[in-house]
Amino acid sequence: MANSSVRLRFASLTVQGKNPAKVNNEDYCGHFQGKYGDLFLLCDGMGGEAGGEIASRMAVESINEYFESHYIEGEESTTIAQSVEYAQYKIIEYTKLNPEMTGMGTTLVLLLIKGNSYYFANVGDSRIYLRRGGALLQLTKDHSEVQRMVEQGLISREEAAIHPLRNIITRAIGSPSYRPDISGPHLLQEGDVFLLCSDGLTEYVKDEEILQQLSEEPQIATHNLVDLALHRGGLDDITVQIVEVLISKPVVIQEEVPASHPNRFYPSLALILTIVVFLVALFLYTQSLKKIPESSKVAPLDTLKEETLKEEETIPPIIEKKEQREEKSVTAFTQLDEKAIDAKLGASAANAHFQEVFNKMSDKKTQAKNLKFFSQTRDNTVIYILPGQTIYLAYGILGTKAGYNMSQEQLEALLAIAIARSSGDSNLNTENWEQELFAPANTPLDEATWKKAQEIYSKYDKANASSLFNSTKRFGKFKTLIRTGKYSIAINKSH
């Protein structure tokens, strides 16, 4: 039998940033122990006023509460996922009772050490690092705009560190997109050192400096890292947790096994009686078979097949109602194929600003119900429309220097055009949806769609209805850039 012997040494430190506009430390962290092992949590809140401070504390306390009451041995990953769901529920309920806190949310990094294994999870741009064997590994991947742009090849990691959008995150507990990335179990090694930190540290301290400091004892390392970030500006709140694995070795315990002696086999009385009863029953059964008349014996297999076929021919076919067939077709399309579209486009959570614009513009009873972003384009196509369901917008590409450079006003106008073309009345063939949806967009924008888009935009900006829509000169120039397909919109990259 093998037992685990793990001893941890850890330290944590959180300080409020130097930003004079902030009055509270919106970071919060905690370490908890129970039958689940050692649970380390760190959150970076957001939401203005006291919202961020409340959200981060509530997330840490809710997740710990869930582990204490719902943990099941062997279901660590499931417990992590459900604890985040519980934190999301608590924060949303709080904002319903306190409308002035609407919009508050928090990032999360979670480290669970159980026996000789560890699990980790994250939401947002707080991070977990692991120092192992002289190397530093970033275990988590940021949920942020700049990380998405790096993955798309639009900017380098060096450019991401100074990009003006680096503080925009795409997932947070308290927002519609809050699902954590969860990984584990992974095996611990002697000397492993974990660092959990908010972006207040990584904004100012480089990875090689983090690696150097993690060679120190945790209490010293936490203060050194925080002091380094403060010395370089430290505008944001800074929180650091360091966990060092001192022992992680299986201890083998040799159990004494008594010497075995061969035993003679003596059948029990019950076994003897069972055998006798079985033999008697078998004899009676064989005697009864001899008495069955020839006419009642089983027909040959071929004869049975012929009779079965004749019988099937007499059964009328089942006619399904037209309405039922159509309903099943729509269900299959909206529930199954949209997942395939998400996978093909690399769809991801929408930017908060454009989600708000979309919600104001779209009549979700007759037009698109959802807005998603995607990260791939083909033939300059920047919008795909799933009629009556979802609009996919390449915001991350349109808003960069990848040949488009669309202004926010133009992006909003494109969204209005897409909504105008997203009526739920569609003849999209569910069997050939891929060929239809991704067909090249090469038709000029028609006048009727433009006018409809102008009406839709006025719901969002009633006062101005967009100077782009009202300016004949700007309208003409912008309109020439647009090419449409049945379910797509393309923009000339020369823009």
C-alpha positions in Angstrom: 0.0 0.0 0.0 1.3 3.5 -0.9 0.6 6.6 1.2 1.3 10.2 0.1 3.4 12.4 2.4 3.2 16.0 1.2 4.3 19.1 3.2 3.7 22.6 1.9 5.3 25.9 2.8 3.3 28.9 1.6 2.9 32.7 2.0 0.5 35.4 0.6 0.5 39.1 0.4 -1.9 41.7 -1.0 -1.5 45.4 -1.2 -3.6 48.2 -2.6 -2.3 49.9 -5.7 -1.2 53.5 -5.9 -4.0 54.6 -8.3 -5.4 57.7 -6.4 -8.8 57.1 -8.1 -9.3 53.8 -6.2 -10.3 53.7 -2.6 -10.4 49.9 -2.0 -8.2 46.9 -2.6 -10.3 44.9 -5.1 -8.1 41.8 -4.8 -8.8 39.0 -2.4 -7.2 35.6 -1.7 -7.5 32.7 0.7 -6.1 29.3 1.7 -8.4 26.6 3.0 -7.8 23.0 4.2 -10.3 20.1 4.4 -10.9 16.6 3.2 -10.4 18.0 -0.3 -6.8 18.8 0.5 -5.3 22.3 0.3 -7.3 24.9 -1.7 -5.7 28.2 -2.8 -7.8 30.9 -4.3 -7.0 34.4 -5.7 -9.5 36.9 -7.2 -9.1 40.3 -8.8 -12.4 42.2 -8.6 -13.9 44.8 -10.9 -17.0 47.0 -11.0 -16.2 50.3 -9.6 -17.0 51.7 -6.1 -17.2 48.7 -3.8 -18.3 46.3 -6.5 -15.0 44.8 -7.2 -14.1 44.3 -3.6 -17.4 42.6 -2.9 -17.2 40.4 -6.0 -13.7 39.1 -5.3 -14.4 38.3 -1.6 -17.8 36.7 -2.5 -16.2 34.5 -5.1 -13.5 33.2 -2.7 -15.9 32.6 0.1 -18.5 30.9 -2.1 -16.0 28.5 -3.7 -14.7 27.5 -0.3 -18.2 27.1 1.0 -19.0 24.8 -1.9 -15.9 22.7 -1.4 -16.7 22.3 2.3 -20.2 21.0 1.8 -20.2 19.3 -1.7 -16.7 17.8 -2.2 -16.7 14.2 -3.3 -13.5 12.1 -3.3 -12.3 11.5 -6.9 -14.6 14.2 -8.4 -12.1 17.1 -8.0 -12.6 18.6 -11.5 -16.4 18.4 -11.2 -16.3 20.1 -7.8 -14.1 22.9 -9.2 -16.5 23.5 -12.1 -19.6 23.4 -9.8 -18.0 25.7 -7.2 -17.5 28.4 -9.9 -21.1 28.0 -11.0 -22.1 28.5 -7.3 -20.0 31.7 -7.1 -21.5 33.0 -10.3 -25.0 32.4 -8.9 -24.2 34.2 -5.6 -22.8 37.2 -7.4 -25.7 37.5 -9.9 -28.2 37.2 -7.0 -26.4 39.9 -5.1 -26.6 42.3 -8.1 -30.3 41.6 -8.5 -30.8 42.7 -4.8 -28.4 45.6 -5.2 -28.9 47.0 -8.7 -26.3 49.7 -8.1 -23.7 46.9 -8.2 -24.7 45.6 -11.6 -21.6 44.9 -13.7 -19.4 43.8 -10.8 -17.3 40.7 -11.4 -14.0 39.1 -10.7 -11.2 37.0 -12.1 -10.2 33.7 -10.5 -7.2 31.5 -10.2 -7.6 28.2 -8.2 -4.9 25.7 -7.1 -6.0 22.5 -5.4 -3.4 20.1 -4.0 -4.7 16.7 -3.1 -2.2 14.0 -2.0 0.5 13.8 -4.7 -1.7 15.5 -7.3 -2.7 19.1 -8.2 -5.4 20.7 -10.2 -5.7 24.3 -11.4 -8.3 26.6 -12.9 -8.7 30.2 -14.1 -11.2 32.8 -15.3 -9.9 36.1 -16.6 -6.3 37.3 -16.6 -5.0 36.4 -13.2 -2.3 33.8 -13.5 -0.7 30.6 -12.0 3.0 29.9 -12.6 5.0 26.8 -11.8 8.7 26.8 -11.2 10.1 23.3 -11.8 13.7 22.3 -12.4 15.0 25.8 -13.0 12.3 26.7 -15.5 9.1 28.8 -15.2 5.9 27.6 -16.7 2.7 29.7 -17.1 0.0 27.1 -16.3 -3.0 29.3 -17.1 -3.9 31.1 -20.3 -5.3 34.6 -20.1 -8.9 35.2 -21.1 -8.2 38.6 -22.6 -8.4 40.5 -25.9 -4.6 40.7 -26.3 -4.3 36.9 -25.7 -6.8 36.3 -28.5 -4.9 38.7 -30.8 -1.6 36.8 -30.0 -3.3 33.5 -30.8 -4.5 35.0 -34.1 -1.0 36.1 -35.0 -2.0 39.8 -35.0 0.5 40.9 -32.4 3.5 39.3 -30.6 3.7 38.6 -26.9 6.0 41.5 -26.5 3.5 43.8 -28.1 0.7 42.3 -26.0 2.5 43.5 -22.8 2.1 47.1 -23.8 -1.0 47.0 -25.9 -3.7 49.5 -25.0 -6.4 46.7 -24.8 -4.3 44.5 -22.4 -6.7 45.2 -19.5 -9.8 44.0 -21.4 -10.8 40.5 -20.3 -13.2 38.2 -22.1 -14.3 36.1 -19.1 -15.1 37.0 -15.5 -17.3 35.5 -12.7 -20.3 37.7 -12.7 -20.4 38.2 -16.5 -22.3 36.1 -19.0 -19.0 34.4 -20.0 -17.6 32.9 -16.8 -16.7 29.3 -17.5 -13.3 28.3 -16.0 -10.5 26.4 -17.8 -9.8 23.4 -15.6 -6.8 21.1 -15.7 -5.7 18.1 -13.7 -4.8 15.9 -12.1 -1.1 16.4 -12.5 1.7 14.8 -10.4 3.6 17.0 -7.9 7.4 16.9 -7.8 9.7 17.6 -4.9 10.7 21.3 -5.0 7.7 22.5 -7.1 6.9 26.1 -6.5 3.5 27.6 -7.5 2.8 31.3 -7.9 -0.8 32.7 -8.0 -1.0 36.4 -8.8 -3.2 39.2 -10.1 -2.3 41.2 -13.1 -1.1 44.0 -10.8 2.1 41.9 -10.5 2.6 40.8 -14.1 1.9 44.3 -15.4 5.3 45.3 -13.9 7.4 42.2 -13.3 8.8 40.0 -16.1 8.8 36.2 -16.1 12.6 35.9 -15.7 12.4 38.1 -12.6 9.6 36.0 -11.2 11.7 32.9 -11.8 14.6 34.4 -9.9 12.5 35.4 -6.9 10.8 32.0 -6.6 14.2 30.5 -5.6 13.7 32.4 -2.3 11.7 31.2 0.7 8.0 32.0 0.0 7.6 34.7 2.7 10.6 36.5 1.4 9.7 36.0 -2.3 6.1 37.4 -1.8 7.5 40.7 -0.3 10.2 41.0 -3.0 7.8 40.6 -5.9 5.3 43.0 -4.4 8.0 45.6 -3.6 9.3 45.3 -7.2 5.9 46.0 -8.7 5.3 48.9 -6.4 8.7 50.4 -7.1 7.9 50.4 -10.9 4.5 52.2 -10.5 2.2 49.7 -8.9 -1.0 51.5 -9.9 -3.2 48.3 -9.7 -3.8 46.2 -6.6 -1.1 43.5 -6.2 -1.7 40.1 -4.8 0.7 37.2 -4.6 0.4 33.6 -3.2 3.4 31.3 -3.3 3.2 27.6 -2.5 6.3 25.4 -2.2 6.2 21.6 -2.2 8.8 20.3 0.3 7.9 16.6 0.3 6.0 14.6 -2.3 7.1 11.0 -2.2 5.1 7.8 -2.0 5.7 5.9 1.3 5.5 2.2 0.7 4.1 0.2 3.7 4.7 -3.5 3.6 1.7 -5.3 5.0 2.1 -8.6 6.7 0.2 -11.4 4.9 -0.3 -14.6 6.9 1.1 -17.7 5.3 -1.6 -19.7 3.5 -2.1 -23.4 4.0 -3.8 -25.6 1.5 -7.3 -26.6 2.6 -9.1 -29.8 1.7 -12.3 -29.3 -0.1 -15.4 -30.6 1.7 -18.7 -29.9 -0.2 -21.5 -28.6 1.9 -24.9 -30.3 2.3 -26.6 -27.4 0.5 -24.3 -27.8 -2.6 -25.1 -31.5 -2.8 -28.8 -30.9 -2.6 -28.6 -28.2 -5.3 -26.8 -30.6 -7.7 -29.4 -33.3 -7.1 -32.3 -30.9 -7.7 -30.7 -29.7 -11.0 -30.2 -33.3 -12.3 -33.8 -34.2 -11.5 -35.1 -31.0 -13.3 -32.9 -31.8 -16.3 -34.3 -35.3 -16.6 -37.9 -34.2 -16.4 -37.3 -31.5 -19.1 -35.8 -34.0 -21.6 -38.8 -36.3 -21.1 -41.3 -33.5 -21.8 -39.5 -32.7 -25.1 -40.1 -36.2 -26.4 -43.9 -35.7 -26.0 -44.1 -32.5 -28.3 -46.0 -33.4 -31.6 -44.2 -32.7 -34.9 -46.7 -30.1 -35.9 -45.7 -27.8 -33.0 -41.9 -27.9 -33.7 -40.1 -24.7 -34.7 -40.2 -23.9 -38.4 -36.9 -23.6 -40.3 -35.2 -20.1 -40.3 -35.9 -19.4 -44.0 -39.6 -20.1 -43.5 -39.7 -17.7 -40.6 -38.0 -15.0 -42.6 -40.5 -15.4 -45.4 -43.5 -15.2 -43.0 -42.0 -12.1 -41.3 -41.6 -10.3 -44.6 -45.2 -11.1 -45.6 -46.4 -9.8 -42.3 -44.3 -6.5 -42.7 -45.8 -5.9 -46.1 -49.3 -5.7 -44.6 -48.2 -3.0 -42.0 -49.0 0.5 -43.5 -46.1 3.0 -43.3 -46.0 5.6 -40.5 -46.7 9.1 -41.9 -45.2 11.9 -39.8 -47.0 15.2 -39.8 -45.3 17.9 -41.8 -45.3 20.3 -38.9 -43.5 17.7 -36.8 -40.8 17.1 -39.5 -40.2 20.8 -39.8 -39.9 21.3 -36.0 -37.4 18.5 -35.8 -35.3 20.0 -38.6 -35.2 23.4 -36.8 -34.3 21.8 -33.5 -31.4 19.8 -35.1 -30.1 22.9 -36.7 -30.2 25.3 -33.8 -28.9 22.8 -31.2 -26.4 20.7 -33.2 -25.1 22.6 -36.2 -24.5 25.9 -34.3 -22.0 24.0 -32.2 -20.3 22.9 -35.4 -20.3 26.5 -36.6 -18.7 27.6 -33.3 -16.0 25.0 -33.6 -15.3 25.9 -37.3 -15.1 29.7 -36.6 -13.4 29.5 -33.3 -16.3 31.5 -31.8 -15.7 33.2 -28.4 -17.4 35.5 -25.9 -18.6 38.9 -27.2 -17.0 42.2 -26.3 -19.1 43.9 -23.6 -19.6 47.1 -25.6 -20.9 45.4 -28.7 -23.0 43.0 -26.7 -24.7 46.0 -25.2 -25.2 47.6 -28.7 -26.5 44.3 -30.1 -29.0 44.0 -27.2 -30.4 47.5 -27.9 -30.6 47.0 -31.7 -32.0 43.5 -32.2 -35.6 42.5 -31.9 -34.9 39.0 -30.6 -38.4 37.7 -31.5 -37.8 38.2 -35.2 -34.1 38.8 -35.6 -30.8 37.5 -34.2 -31.0 36.3 -30.6 -27.2 36.0 -29.9 -24.0 37.8 -30.8 -20.7 36.0 -30.8 -17.2 36.8 -32.0 -15.0 34.6 -34.1 -11.4 34.5 -34.9 -11.1 33.3 -38.5 -12.0 34.8 -41.9 -12.2 33.6 -45.4 -12.7 35.6 -48.6 -12.6 38.8 -46.5 -15.9 37.7 -44.8 -16.2 39.4 -41.4 -19.8 38.5 -40.5 -21.7 35.2 -40.6 -25.4 35.1 -39.9 -27.3 32.1 -38.6 -30.8 33.2 -39.4 -33.0 33.9 -36.4 -30.3 32.7 -34.1 -26.8 34.1 -34.0 -24.6 36.8 -35.6 -20.9 36.1 -35.7 -18.7 39.2 -35.9 -14.9 39.3 -36.4 -14.4 42.2 -34.0 -10.9 41.3 -33.1 -9.8 41.4 -36.7 -11.8 44.4 -37.9 -10.6 46.6 -35.1 -6.9 46.0 -35.7 -4.3 46.9 -38.3 -4.9 43.6 -40.3 -6.0 45.4 -43.4 -9.4 46.7 -42.1 -9.0 49.4 -39.4 -12.7 49.8 -38.9 -13.9 52.5 -36.6 -16.3 51.8 -33.8 -19.0 53.6 -35.6 -18.5 51.5 -38.7 -18.5 48.3 -36.7 -21.8 49.3 -35.1 -23.2 50.1 -38.6 -22.0 46.6 -39.8 -23.8 45.1 -36.8 -27.0 46.9 -37.7 -26.7 45.6 -41.3 -26.2 42.1 -40.1 -29.3 42.3 -37.8 -31.3 43.6 -40.7 -30.4 40.4 -42.6 -31.0 38.0 -39.7 -34.7 37.4 -40.0 -35.7 34.0 -38.7 -37.6 33.2 -41.9 -35.0 31.1 -43.6 -34.7 28.3 -46.1 -31.2 27.3 -45.0 -30.8 23.7 -45.9 -29.8 21.9 -42.7 -28.1 19.1 -44.6 -25.9 21.5 -46.6 -25.6 24.3 -44.1 -21.9 24.6 -44.4 -21.9 25.2 -48.2 -24.7 27.7 -47.9 -23.4 29.6 -44.8 -19.8 29.9 -46.1 -20.7 30.7 -49.7 -18.6 33.7 -50.9 -20.2 37.2 -50.2 -19.9 39.1 -53.5 -23.2 41.0 -54.0 -23.4 44.8 -53.4 -25.5 45.9 -50.5 -29.0 46.6 -51.5 -30.9 49.8 -50.7 -33.7 48.1 -48.8 -31.2 46.5 -46.4 -29.4 49.8 -45.9 -32.6 51.6 -44.9 -33.6 48.8 -42.6 -30.2 48.9 -41.0 -30.6 52.7 -40.5 -33.9 52.1 -38.7 -32.3 49.4 -36.5 -29.3 51.7 -35.7 -31.7 54.4 -34.6 -32.8 52.2 -31.7 -29.3 52.4 -30.4 -28.5 56.0 -31.3 -31.8 57.7 -31.7 -30.5 61.2 -31.4 -27.9 61.0 -34.2 -28.9 57.8 -36.1 -25.2 57.7 -36.9 -23.5 60.4 -38.9 -22.4 57.6 -41.2 -26.0 56.8 -42.1 -26.9 60.4 -42.6 -23.9 61.6 -44.7 -24.5 60.8 -48.4 -20.8 61.1 -49.1 -19.7 58.9 -46.2 -22.5 56.5 -46.9 -21.5 56.1 -50.6 -17.9 55.4 -49.7 -18.7 53.0 -46.9 -21.3 51.1 -49.0 -18.8 50.4 -51.7 -16.7 48.4 -49.2 -19.6 46.0 -48.4 -20.3 42.7 -50.2 -23.1 40.5 -49.1 -24.0 36.8 -49.4 -27.2 35.1 -48.4 -25.8 34.5 -44.9 -22.6 36.6 -44.8 -21.0 40.0 -45.2 -17.6 40.8 -46.5 -15.5 44.0 -46.3 -12.7 44.9 -48.8 -9.4 44.8 -47.0 -8.3 47.9 -48.8 -10.4 49.9 -46.4 
